[in-house]
Amino acid sequence: MKATIYHNPRCGTSRATLALLEEAGAVVTVVEYLKTPPSRAELARLYARAGLSPRQGLRLTEEGAAALAGADDDTVLDAMLADPILIQRPLVETERGVVLARPADTVRSIL
């Protein structure tokens, strides 16, 4: 099985999710999204495939998130592209779907 994880190595949940993928025998492509953010189209595609709105993918604990209260999805996506730390992690994609793996065990649903 192939998997792509949008990963922040400083995040414990992201590290735990990566470990679960590796334990399951997945061939994992790791995208450190803070260094190599997904395009707007890719991010929108991932959220759509996961059944999430961009707002649901917003990392609310980040300082910049407060300014997005009441913003529409396009504005949220634009903010995520301008400051990728606003993207909640980890996002994981396999052929079975996309999940925002919070908690890490959520990833099992697409393995």
Buried (B, 14 or more C-beta within 10 A) or exposed (E): EEBBBBBBEEBEBBBBBBEBBEEBEBEBEBBBBBEEBBEBEEBBBBBEEBEBBBBEBBBEEBEBBEEBEEBEBEBBBBBBBEBBBBBBBBBBBBEEEBBBBBEBEBBEEBB
